[in-house]
């Protein structure tokens, strides 16, 4: 039996067998997803999960997200629109949540005391279903790694946020005594949830940080991904500095990625004055950079050679999804221009307690298929949903309509139109329809309009864009919405855009 597993203790006591009759097995692959299934097992339970990198992502979703990243690469980093995922590595594919079915079974015996009659309580402690590789294949470009020091190693673990000063002072006192005896106690209330684990996984089975970084590096090394830039967000805690572990964190990054591929604080300082704007992702890629690391905790000079502090990146803010009104965009408009806005949503459930440990048998609102289009159009740079699937990733597409662009030539493949009906992009489906497409008005972006309030002109065919404007596709969701709004104010069913340099990414 592995350490740190409450279910393992129950199994050893004989209670597990009495309740369930043996090893607990469950299905962990959503019905709508196709992949190569594997079993992830520990001493107590087995879950049927998708093998790493085997989730089938429809080609149009992959193409659309790659196009969106290409378009974003022309914008300052603080303005880029990137799909993220919340607690990306707390995934069922790596065993997190493996024992949830077992604990949900136990919960049935206590439901009558914890919730109204007829309420179904469940345990879900995994934030994601699929591997990091699969999430990247679905279009994720900001990965969140929950990084904590557990059992003498930097691991992916879901803990932190619990600050109990009285208990921490007791641990400090014990550690002072222990050090005089040659021991070192590296545990505090921030570690609750990691050891023992509250992610339905034995503490020793929680993934090593270096393994997660290696998986990301392997994806980046694939030939089709050589022009992709990633942001790796390390959700860590101040105790790493207290325990002298920050050098190990920096070493893990350096061991996984070559120095000249990581965009680092010294590179930022050398490239521009502190008051200058951030580079675009395109400029970073042209300079050979592929990835940057951002830490939620500021460890000062110990991390500066390699890792940015979150507060030093684009005035980084994380507004609550509940505060973002997609109908008015008030929740995003209140921030200064150029602020990077990242909003995670959580769908973890601890029986009657939701992700915030409130006595609610639900998490709402969440980033899902219904809410993602609206918050993106309001200017949220990085939506970071839980439970990402290809279907949920499709909701973060604001460019191509499903099935576009067609794989066969039509005679006017360098031209598309933005539809007034749904804001999605389409091309001609045949040579005959090319004539209809070129009769649509030409979309011309007003160059002097601010990125937060983009503006467009529509020029009737066969006109050209006048001075002060430029043709081409929208570059980010709010710009696309502004064009759709302009089209809907007239009598046309769409506006023509030239996509010759981006149509087949």
Helices and strands as residue ranges (DSSP letters): H 6-13, H 15-20, E 24-27, E 37-41, E 45-50, H 59-72, G 77-79, E 83-85, G 92-94, H 100-107, H 111-114, E 123-124, H 132-137, E 140-150, E 153-156, H 165-180, G 189-191, G 203-205, H 209-221, G 223-225, E 230-235, H 239-242, H 246-256, G 259-261, H 265-271, H 281-286, E 291-295, H 301-304, E 307-309, G 310-312, G 321-323, H 330-333, E 342-344, E 349-350, H 372-377, E 382-385, H 390-394, E 415-419, E 425-427, H 431-438, E 442-446, G 451-453, E 456-459, E 469-471, H 477-488, E 494-498
